Amino acid sequence: MFTAVFDGHLGDATVEHAAYHMPIIVREFLEEITRKHRGRAVPPPLIADMFSSAIRAFDDAIANDVLELFPGGLQSVRNMPDDEIYTTLNDHATGGENFKKARLCMYGTTALVALVDPDHENLWLANLGDCQGVMISETDHRTWNFEILTTSHNGTNEHEVQRVKCEHPGESECVDDDRVLGAIAPFRCIGDTPFKQPPEFTRRILYNLFPGQDTSPWEEFLVRNLTPPYISAMAEVTHYPLGASQKRLRKYLVLASDGFTDICGEAQRSVIEWWLQCVESGSACCETDNRALQLLWQGLGGDAERVSKVLTVDLDVPWLDDVSIIVQSL
């Protein structure tokens, strides 16, 4: 079973591409490794490696598909006239396939992807960015255990900050204001090609995309782009044994974008506990039996008046981040 939460930024092209195509490539990699084992069980560590390799290959293809449009790759693009690059990319009159490929490079998405084996004995969780996976497990004593299975790949994670700094020694601005190159919050993502390719990729290729770009925001971080990549597509993969002997006990896996953790704040555990009470009692809080929507309802306040106040705040700027939640029974 494959489930995932993708939280896009800057635009929706890359997140939609990931939501559609990533399940396909993970399945292809999974079929290949099972064929190699000829019916034998694949060890969980090999599944984890496969999972990470599939995601990395998916991400590599985003930039490579564009570079393949230009024989000689980035080296040839450096000396190619702008009008020739423009004509190659902006092929709307013939279907726009080149344009669509190049547009994927401009945006990015975090990813939290879960894979469960057919016997429901193993869970693999691949994380890129700041989404969160939480395992909620019933115990023999009719209580519940809460376990956060992921770490955030952003500036609040000192290990991530040090990783990037170690990969770019002597570059004081590789992390600035808790952001990669001072520009973007997630340290691991799908897409975000300007942070993974040399500046010429953005200046010579992406700047020539129709209808043209306001280059000033890009130049603010491109001048710091000295030794790419700065953003990683190496997923952090966790293997979680589900326990065949405990199948009678309930387990819920919650996959959520950082918008959910933002609205809950320090009260996240309390929010989940209130939600569990709703689940155990069988009551249809917020007049729905959709468990993810019930959890969102609790996060927004838990009753109609509080939820209404949250959703109707009149501000000139967006203040509530996108919230995506999946609740999976295991």
C-alpha positions in Angstrom: 0.0 0.0 0.0 1.4 3.4 -1.1 0.2 6.6 0.6 1.9 10.1 0.5 1.6 13.7 1.4 3.2 16.3 -0.9 3.4 19.9 0.1 4.4 22.1 -2.8 5.9 25.5 -2.9 6.3 28.4 -5.4 3.8 26.7 -7.8 1.7 23.6 -8.2 3.3 21.9 -11.3 6.0 19.9 -9.5 3.7 18.8 -6.6 1.1 17.5 -9.1 3.8 15.8 -11.1 5.1 14.1 -8.0 1.6 13.0 -6.8 0.9 11.4 -10.2 4.3 9.9 -11.2 6.1 8.9 -8.0 3.8 6.0 -7.2 4.5 4.7 -10.7 8.3 4.8 -10.3 8.3 3.4 -6.8 6.2 0.5 -8.1 8.7 -0.1 -11.0 11.6 -0.2 -8.6 9.7 -2.5 -6.3 8.8 -4.9 -9.1 12.4 -5.0 -10.2 13.8 -5.9 -6.8 11.1 -8.5 -6.2 12.0 -10.1 -9.6 15.6 -10.3 -8.6 14.7 -12.2 -5.4 12.6 -14.7 -7.4 9.8 -15.0 -4.9 11.9 -14.9 -1.8 11.2 -12.2 0.8 13.1 -9.0 0.3 15.0 -8.0 3.4 13.6 -4.7 4.9 16.9 -2.8 4.5 16.9 -3.5 0.8 13.4 -2.2 0.5 14.5 1.0 2.3 17.4 1.4 -0.1 15.1 0.8 -3.1 12.7 3.4 -1.7 15.4 6.0 -1.4 16.9 5.2 -4.9 13.5 5.4 -6.6 12.8 8.9 -5.1 16.3 10.1 -6.0 15.9 8.8 -9.6 12.6 10.5 -9.9 14.1 13.8 -8.8 17.2 13.4 -11.0 14.9 13.0 -14.1 13.3 16.4 -13.6 16.5 18.3 -14.5 17.9 15.6 -16.8 14.7 15.7 -19.0 15.4 19.4 -19.6 19.1 19.0 -20.2 18.5 16.3 -22.8 16.6 18.9 -24.9 20.0 20.5 -25.6 22.7 18.2 -27.1 25.8 18.7 -25.0 23.8 19.5 -21.9 24.6 22.6 -19.8 27.9 23.1 -21.5 26.3 23.7 -24.9 23.6 25.9 -23.4 26.2 28.3 -22.0 27.1 29.4 -25.6 23.6 29.0 -27.2 21.7 32.2 -28.4 18.8 33.1 -26.2 16.3 32.9 -29.1 17.4 29.3 -29.8 16.9 28.3 -26.2 13.5 30.2 -26.1 12.3 28.4 -29.2 13.3 25.0 -27.9 11.5 25.5 -24.5 8.4 27.3 -25.5 6.9 24.7 -27.9 3.3 25.5 -27.1 2.4 25.3 -30.8 3.4 21.7 -30.9 1.9 20.5 -27.6 4.2 22.2 -25.1 5.9 19.1 -23.8 9.3 20.8 -23.5 7.7 23.8 -21.7 6.0 21.4 -19.2 9.3 19.7 -18.5 11.2 22.9 -17.9 8.4 24.4 -15.7 8.8 21.5 -13.3 12.3 22.7 -12.5 11.0 26.1 -11.2 9.0 24.7 -8.3 9.4 22.1 -5.6 7.6 19.9 -3.1 8.3 18.2 0.2 7.3 14.5 0.3 6.3 12.1 3.0 5.7 8.7 1.5 4.6 5.5 3.2 4.8 2.0 2.0 3.2 -1.0 3.7 3.7 -4.6 2.7 0.7 -6.8 1.8 0.8 -8.7 5.1 0.8 -5.4 7.1 3.9 -6.5 9.0 6.3 -3.7 7.8 6.1 0.1 7.2 8.6 2.1 5.4 8.4 5.9 5.6 10.4 8.1 3.3 10.7 11.7 4.2 12.0 14.8 2.4 11.3 18.1 4.1 9.1 19.1 7.0 6.0 16.9 6.8 5.4 14.7 9.8 4.6 11.0 10.3 3.1 10.0 13.6 2.3 6.4 14.7 -0.5 6.0 17.3 -0.6 2.5 18.7 -3.0 0.9 21.1 -1.4 -1.0 24.0 -2.6 -4.1 25.9 -3.7 -1.8 28.7 -6.2 0.1 26.5 -3.9 3.2 26.4 -2.2 4.7 23.4 1.4 5.3 22.5 2.5 8.2 20.3 5.6 8.1 18.3 6.9 10.7 15.9 8.6 8.8 13.1 10.1 11.7 11.1 12.5 14.6 11.7 12.1 18.0 10.0 14.6 18.8 7.3 14.7 22.5 7.8 16.6 25.2 9.8 15.2 24.1 13.1 17.1 20.8 12.8 20.7 21.5 13.8 21.9 18.2 12.2 20.5 19.4 8.8 22.1 22.8 9.1 25.5 21.2 9.9 25.1 18.7 7.1 24.7 21.5 4.5 27.5 23.5 6.1 29.8 20.5 6.0 29.0 19.9 2.3 29.8 23.5 1.5 32.9 24.4 3.6 33.9 28.0 3.6 30.5 29.2 2.3 29.1 31.2 5.1 25.8 32.0 3.3 24.9 28.4 2.3 22.5 28.6 5.3 21.3 32.1 6.2 18.4 33.0 8.4 17.6 29.2 8.8 17.1 29.0 5.0 19.1 27.3 2.2 21.0 30.1 0.5 18.8 32.5 2.6 15.9 31.7 0.3 14.0 28.4 1.0 13.0 26.7 4.2 13.1 22.9 3.4 16.6 21.4 3.2 15.4 18.3 1.3 12.9 18.4 -1.5 11.7 17.1 -4.9 12.4 19.7 -7.6 13.8 23.1 -6.7 16.3 22.7 -9.5 17.9 26.2 -9.1 19.3 25.0 -5.8 20.6 21.7 -7.3 22.1 22.9 -10.6 24.8 25.5 -11.4 23.4 29.1 -11.8 23.7 28.8 -15.6 20.8 26.3 -15.6 18.5 29.0 -14.2 19.9 32.0 -16.0 20.2 30.4 -19.4 17.2 28.0 -19.4 14.6 29.0 -16.8 14.9 32.7 -17.5 13.9 31.9 -21.1 10.6 30.3 -20.2 7.5 32.1 -21.4 6.3 34.7 -20.3 9.7 35.6 -18.8 10.7 36.0 -15.1 11.3 38.7 -12.6 14.9 37.7 -12.1 15.6 39.8 -9.0 14.3 37.3 -6.4 16.3 34.5 -8.1 19.5 36.5 -8.3 19.4 37.1 -4.6 20.3 33.4 -4.0 21.9 32.5 -7.3 24.9 34.7 -6.4 25.4 32.4 -3.4 25.1 29.2 -5.5 28.8 28.2 -5.8 28.9 24.4 -5.3 25.5 22.9 -5.9 23.5 20.9 -5.0 22.4 22.7 -1.8 19.0 21.0 -1.4 19.1 17.2 -1.2 16.7 14.6 -2.7 18.1 11.9 -0.5 15.1 10.7 1.5 15.4 9.8 5.1 13.8 6.3 5.2 12.5 4.7 8.4 11.6 1.0 8.7 8.9 0.4 11.3 7.9 -3.2 12.1 4.2 -3.4 12.7 4.2 -6.6 14.7 2.3 -9.5 13.3 1.5 -10.7 16.9 -0.3 -7.5 17.7 -2.7 -7.2 14.8 -5.6 -7.2 17.2 -4.4 -3.9 18.5 -5.3 -0.8 16.6 -2.7 1.4 14.9 -3.1 4.6 13.1 -0.5 6.3 10.9 -0.9 10.0 10.5 0.8 11.7 7.6 0.5 15.5 7.7 2.0 18.6 6.1 3.7 21.2 8.3 0.5 23.2 8.1 -1.1 20.7 10.6 1.8 21.0 13.1 1.6 24.7 12.8 -2.0 25.0 13.7 -1.6 22.5 16.6 1.6 24.0 18.0 2.6 22.6 21.4 -0.9 21.2 21.8 -0.5 18.5 19.1 -0.6 15.6 21.5 -3.8 17.0 23.1 -5.4 17.4 19.7 -4.6 13.8 18.8 -5.9 12.6 22.2 -9.2 14.5 21.7 -9.4 13.0 18.2 -8.9 9.4 19.7 -11.7 10.0 22.1 -13.9 10.8 19.1 -12.7 7.6 17.3 -13.2 5.4 20.3 -16.6 6.6 21.2 -17.8 6.3 17.6 -19.1 9.8 17.6 -19.1 11.7 14.3 -17.4 15.0 15.4 -17.8 17.7 12.9 -20.6 15.6 11.3 -18.3 13.4 9.3 -16.8 9.9 9.6 -13.7 11.0 7.7 -10.9 10.6 10.3 -8.5 13.0 8.7 -11.2 15.7 8.6 -12.0 14.9 12.2 -8.4 15.4 13.1 -8.2 18.7 11.2 -11.4 19.8 13.0 -9.8 19.2 16.4 -6.6 21.0 15.3 -8.6 24.1 14.3 -10.4 24.2 17.7 -12.7 21.3 18.0 -16.1 23.1 17.9 -18.0 25.1 15.4 -17.4 28.5 17.1 -13.6 28.1 17.4 -13.2 26.6 13.9 -15.3 29.5 12.5 -13.1 32.1 14.2 -9.9 30.5 12.8 -11.2 30.2 9.2 -12.8 33.7 9.0 -9.9 35.8 10.2 -9.9 38.9 8.0 -6.2 39.6 7.1 -4.7 41.1 4.0 -2.1 38.3 3.8 -2.4 34.5 4.0 -1.8 33.4 7.5 -2.9 29.8 7.5 -0.7 27.3 5.6 -2.0 24.6 3.5 -3.0 21.5 5.5 -2.9 18.0 4.2 -3.6 15.0 6.4 -3.9 11.3 5.8 -5.0 8.9 8.5 -4.2 5.3 7.7 -5.5 2.3 9.7 -2.8 -0.4 10.0 
